[in-house]
Structures are given as C-alpha cells and as structure tokens.
Amino acid sequence: MRIEQTIIDLARRLSEADLFTLTDDAIAANVLAAERLAGRYAVVARSRPAGLAKVRRLLDAFGDGYVPPASELERLLYATLDWPGMPPYERQASAPWRSPKDERVDALIPSSNLIIEADGRRWHTRVRDFDNDRRRDNAAAAHGYLVQRYGWEMLRHEPDDVARSILAATSHGRSRTYQVQDLP
C-alpha cells in the first residue's frame, strides 16, 4: 500500500495533531510529497471516507511550497510562528546576503529583517558550531539583520515569551538597521 493511502486511512483514527506530525515527518524523510497526497485525496474524495476532512485541512496547512521542519525543535519554532497575529515568514530561507546554496536560516521575516534560529544539541555539539553561529550572526548584523536564537526549553515551555519577543522585534519595521543598544 502506498504511503498516501495509509495516511488517508489513518486520518479516521488519529487526532489532527498526530496526523500532521506523521505526514510532516514523512515529507521531511522524503518518503512523501504533499502533491502526491493531494493527488490521492482527489481520487478518494468522491467516496468520502471517514477522516477525509482532516486530510483536507492538512493539505491546506501544507500549501504550496511547504518546507517541513528538519527537527522537533524546528517544528516547535514553526508552530509558534504560525500563531494568529504573527508576521509572515519564510522557512529555511536563504541567508539574504549569500547565494541560495551557501547558507540557510531556520526562519526569515523579510518585512522586519529578522532571522530566527532554533538551536539544539543536534547541530551544536562542538565549540566550533557556536563559533560558526557567531560568525553568521555577525554577518547578518553587518547586513542589517537581527538574529534571535531560541533553544528547546524556550520553544517547548515558553512559546508565549518567544512570540512576544518576535513581535517586539518586528515592530521596528523593514528598513531598520539594528544597533548594539537595540539588542535585548
């Protein structure tokens, strides 16, 4: 059985959150494409199987150009950035001052020159990893971008504080050049 049909079949048994996580993980693992799921949905929609409304909402959430999170930490970051009232952002955006293949950031809010990174042990296991982050942060600042970094504890247990911090940073506007005294 193909994974697209399996996800449709599981929709009747799983909560929307679990269905989203399962599908999101399958997309991240490159065993599923949202377009293939949408195609299978179109085929079975006429028979109206149980759970189909969940699949439709799932497809709407993924939308065009969906980029799945690479980790649970990124999933927490994107969940916060998806809250109502948060500004539009790009997932896994190219660093604006570099060519697209050189460097990516976890999230970019272009209207505010704000870069948001989710930092965890998976990518930060050595001192040089932290040094690389500082180099990237310094390059971002030199090009007029503010970088905010959040770890597991903050994203998992303090998402309201994370959202408030992001909103405060975005209130400065698009063309703002950040100065040291402006940093939190």
N, C-alpha and C positions, 0 to 999 in steps of 0.2 A: 504494500500500500504506500502511496506517495505521502510525503510529509504534509502537503497542503490538505489532503483529505483527512489525515489524522488530526490536524489542528481543528478542522471544521467539526469532526466527530467529538473531539474533547470539549468543544465550546459548550455543549449542553451540561457537562459535569463540572467544569472549572469555573471559579469566580473570574470576573473580568480582569482583576489584577493578576491572577495566576496565568490566565490565558495570554495576557500582554507579555508577561515575563517570559513565558515559554516561547512565544513567537519572536520576541525581541532577541532572545538567546540564539534561536535558530538562524535568524538573519545575521547576527554577529558572527556565528560559526560558519557562515557561507553555505549552509545546507538548505536555505530557503531564501527566496526573493519575494518581496511584497507583491511584485507584479504577478508572479505565479499563483500566489494565494488569491489575489483579486480575480485572476482568470478562473480558478477553480470555484470561487464563490459565485461567479456569474453562471457557471454551469449548474450548480446545485441550488441556486436561489429559487428556481421555479418550484422545486419540491418542498420548500420551506421547512427544512429540518430544524429541530429544536436547537437553540443556541445561535441561530444564524444572525440575529440582531447584534449579538456580542461580536461576531466576526465583522459585521458591517462597521460597527463603532471602532473596532481595532484597525480596520483598513483606513478609516477616516483619520484616526490618530497618526498613522504612519505617513499618510500623504505622499506627495511627490518628493523625490529626493531625500527620503528619510535616511538618516545615518544612525545606526544602532550604537548604543554605548559599548565601549570596549571592556567595561568592568562594572561591578556592582556600585563602585564609588561614582563612576560617571552616571550611572542610572539615577543615583540619588541627586546628583547635581542637576541633571536634566529634568527630573521630577520637580525640583524647586523652581527652575527656570520656566517650567510650563504652567506655573500657577497663574490664575487670572490676575491681570494687572501688571504682570512682569513684561518688560520690553521685548520686542522681537530679537532673536539671537540666531547665530549660525553654529551648528555642531561641527566639531572637527574642522574648523576653518583654517585656511592657510594663514600663516603669520603675514599680516598685510605688507610688511616691508621686505618679505622674502619671496622667492619664486614658489609656486604651489607645491613643488615636490620637496622642498628643503625642510620645511617645518610646519607643524600644525599646532593649534591651540585647542583646548577642550571646548571652549565656547567663546564667541566673539559677539559683543553688542556693538555693531558698527556705528550706530547713531550716537554713541557716547564714548567711542574709542576705549572701550573697556574689554579686557581679556579676563576670562575666569578659568582657573585651573583647579582640578580636583587632584590633590596629591595624596598618594598612598604608598604603602611599602612595596607594592608590585613594581613601581617604576623608580622608587627612591631607596635603593638598598645600599648605596655606597656614597661616600662623601662627594665624589666627582659628580654624582647625579644632582646633588644640591648645588654644586658649583655651576653646573650647566643651567640649572633653573635661574640662578642669579644672573648669569650672562644673558639669558633670554629676557629676563625682567629688565635688565639694564638697556638692552637693545630696544625693547618695547617703549621704555620711558624716553629714550633718545628720539623715538619717532612719534611721541605724543600720546602713547597708550598707557593706561593704568592697568596693572595686573592685580587681581585679587586671587588668593590661594586659599582653598578650603580642604580640610582633611576629613577623615572618616567620622570622628566624633562630632564635629560641627554639622556635617551634612546629615548624619543619622539622627542626632539628638537635638540639634538647634536649627532646624531649617527656617524657622521664623526669623531668627537673627541673621542668617545668611541672606534671606530675601530682603530684609530691611537694609542690610549693608550694600547689597547690589543696587537697590532702588536709590539709596542715598548717593551712590557713586554716579548713577545715571542721571541724576537731577542736575548735574553740572553742564550737560549739553554736548553736542557733537564736536565742536571745534576747540574744545577746552584743551589747553596744554597744562599738564599736571606738574606741580612743583612739589618739592620735598615737604614743605609745610602743609600741603594739602592731603598727604597720605594719612590714613588712620593710625 
